[in-house]
Amino acid sequence: TGLAVGMGVGRALLLLLAACAMTPAKDPLLNICMDAKHHKTKPGPEGMLHDQCAPWKDNACCTANTSSEAHKDQSNLYNFNWNHCGLMPPKCKRHFIQDTCLYECSPNLGPWIDQADSSWRRERILHVPLCKEDCEEWWEDCKDYVTCKENWHKGWNWATGTNRCPWGSMCRPFSHVFPRPKDLCEKIWSNSYKYTTEHRGSGRCIQMWFDPAQGNPNVIVAKYYAWKKRFSPAWMENVTPETNKAMCVLPWPVLLLLPLALVVLPERAGGCGSHGWGSL
């Protein structure tokens, strides 16, 4: 009968609307690049990234030139000199190169991007949960190197155009400046990283480096923390409708027929929040 056909059409339309409502928007915390000095505006493939930055070549926030500069002792990226207290051993330097590659190239740091209060970048990362092994291996391989500062973000003598130890400071072993792995990871870059007891492969911590043949493990980590952040009170208070709304465009004939569907369907069919969906 005509009524049966109308009810069938109405139910189909409401199901389409429900499916649309449950289709999430592109998550603003995932697959993004921060607004900083050398980052691309959005991630994408790079034909070739240099050496330790290579794992990100399929989807990177850095360019090939940035990846090459990240490996230099006196890089043009920030005019930063790793050898401010003598030659940094290669086993230690590789961790700082990996750190630079992660910062410059990774599109999976969105949940930890924060506003920066510096003239050369608008955004930074804050409290990225670093895997236990990454932090402890970094400290172990650098503990015998020497440095004059605990926080490498600020307080240097830049009179010569590159970073030098402040007047009156002394070069001391890493193990004195940073007594524990936690101290190194959290203090050296102004809390960019957070020491965790989570292990590589847990899906709960960011790996500073990974084997690209095994896939990027940080993708699922970013998704987990983005989900947590979306449901945190602070996120819900600060999010704007434009960044958190569902994105679904229905054809205009469907939109015109929706009011008719609501009229034709019997009352027992219920609404989106009722138990009426069980009859569909």
N, C-alpha and C positions, 0 to 999 in steps of 0.2 A: 504493500500500500504506500501511498504518498507519505504518510506519517513515518512508516518504517524507514523509507529512504532518507527522509529528512533527519531522523535520529541518527542514522548511520553516517551521513555527511557531517552532522554536528559533532559526533564523537571523533571522527577523523580529524576535523579541524581543531578540536580542543587538544587532541593528542599531539598534533603538530605544534601548537602553541606551547604545550608543556615541554616538548623536546627542545624547542627554541629557548625557553626560559632556563633550561638546565645547561645550555651551551655556554661555557665560561668565556669571558673576554680574554684577549691576549694578556697574560700576566705581566704587569709592568716591572716586576722584580726579576724576570727570567730573560736570558739571552739578550743582555744589554751591555753597553759600554758606559763607563763613567765619564763625566764631563771633566777631563783633566788635560794635561799639557800635550801629550802625544797620542792620545787615544782616538781611534776612528769614531765617527758618529754612531755607527751601528756595526755589529759583528758580521763577518763574512769570510769566505775562503781566501786564502793567500797562496799563490803558487808555490812559494818556498819561504820558510822561516828558518833562521840560522840556528844550528846546533841545538842548544837546550830549549829553545823556544819552539822547536819543530812540532811538538805534540799538538799545538793549537792551530796548525796551518789550515785545517779544514773549516774552522770557524773561529776567527780571531778578531780581537779588538786592536791589534798592533799591525803595523806594516812590516815588510821585509827589512827596511832600513832601521826601524826601531829595534827589531830583533837582533840585528847585527851590532848596533851600538851598545846593546845590553851586555855584550860579552867583552867590551873593552875596559882596560884598567882606567883610562881617563876618557870617559864617555861624553859625547856631546849632548846626551839626553839631559843631564843635570850638572855637568862639570864636576861630578863627584869622584873623588879619588879613594879607592879601596885601600891604598897603601899609605895611609896617613901616619901609620906608626911602623913603617917598614913593610917589606914585601909580604902580602897575604898569601899563605900557602894555597896551592891549587885545590886541595881537598876541601878547604874552607870556602874558597871563592866560588866553587860550583854551587853552593847553597845560596849565595847572594845573587848569582846569575839566575838560578831557578826562581828565587823570590822576585826578581825584577821581571822575568818572563811571565810569571803568574799575574803580577800586578798590571803589566802593560797589555797582556794578550788575552787573559781569560774573560769570557762573556758570562761566567757563572758566579760573579761576585755581587749580583744585584741585591740580595737580601741584606748586605752589609754596607751598601753605599750610603754615605752620610755627607752632609754639607761640610765644605772646607772653608777655613777662614784665612786663606792665603791668596796672594795676588796672582799666582801662576796656575791655579786650578780651582774649580768651583766645587768639586766633589772629591771624596777620598773613601777609603774603606776603613771600617771600624769593627773590631772584635770578630774578625773572621775566625771560625773555630778550626784551628790547625790540627791535623792528625798527630797523635802522640809520637809516632815514629819520626815524622818529619821534623818536629821540634827537637827531639832528643838527638837525632843524627846531626842536625845543624850545630847544636851545642857541642857535641862530642868531637866533631871535625874541626871546630874553631876554638876549642877551649885553650889551646896553647898559643894562639895568635894574640897580639896585643892591640889595645885601643885606648884612647884617652877619654872616651865619652860613653855614657850609658844610653842617651837618646840621640840617635843620628839624624833626626829630623831637623833639629835646630841647635843653635848655640855655637856653631863653628866660626872660625876666623876666615872670612871670605876676602880678605884684603888683596890677595893675589889672583882672585877670580876662580879659585878652586878651594875646596874645604881643607883647612889646616886646623890642627889642635888649638884650642883657645890658649891664650897666654896664661902661664902658670899651671896648666894641666899636665899630668904625667901619663905616659903610656904604661898600661898595666895589662897583665894577662886577662883574656876573656873570662876565665874562671873566677877572677877576683871582681871584675866589673859586673859579670852576670853569674852569680854563684850557682844558679839552677837553670835548666832548660827553660822553665817558665819565665824567668827573668829576661832571658835573651829574646824569646819570641814576643813577649808582651811589651817590653820597654824600648827595644831598639828603634821601632818605628811608631812610637806614640800610640800604642794599643791598637795598631792596625790588625794584629793577630791576637787570638786568645788561645792559651794553652788548654788542651783537653786531654782526657784519658781515653778518648775514642780512637779506635784503630783504623788503619787503612782498610777499605772495603766494607766498612760498617754502614756506609750511607749517611753518616752523621758528622763527618769531618772533611775538610778540604785538604786534598793532597797538593803539595807544592809542585810535584812533578809526577808524571805517569807515563806508562808505555802506551803510545797511541794505538798499537796493534790490539790492545785490550779494550779500547774505547775510553772515553773521558769519564772517570768516576765522579767528577764534580758536578755533572749535570743533575744526577739524582739527589745529590746533597743540596744543591741550590733549590730544587723543587720542594724538598722536605722543609727547609727553613723558610721558604716563601710561604708555604702552607701554614706553618706555625705563626709567621708574622701577620698573615692576613686575618687570623682569628685571635690575635692579641688585642686587648683593649686599646692600647696606644695606636695601633694601626687603624682600628675601626673608627677612632675619634678623628684621625688626621686624613684619612683617605677621602678623595673627592669623587663625586659620582662619575665624572668622566673617566677616571682611571680604574674604576671597579665595577662598571656596569656590564651586563651581558650584551654581547654583540651578536644580533641575529636579525636578518632582514627577511620578512615574509613577503611573498608576492602580493601586489595590491588587491587582486580578486579575493585572496584568502582573507585579507584584512576586512574587506567589505562584507564577507559572509560570516565573520565571527559573531557579530551581534545577533544574526539570525540563528546561528547555532545555539547561542545561549537561550534564545526564546524557545526553540523547538525541543531541546533536550528536556526531559522530565526533571522535576525538581530533585528526584532521588539521585541524579547523576552527580550532584554535589559540585564543589569548586576545587580549586587547586589545593587548598589546605584541608579538605575534608576526606572522609573515608569513602566518598563516592567514587573515587578512581578505581576502586575494586570492581565495580560493575562494568568498567570499560574493558 
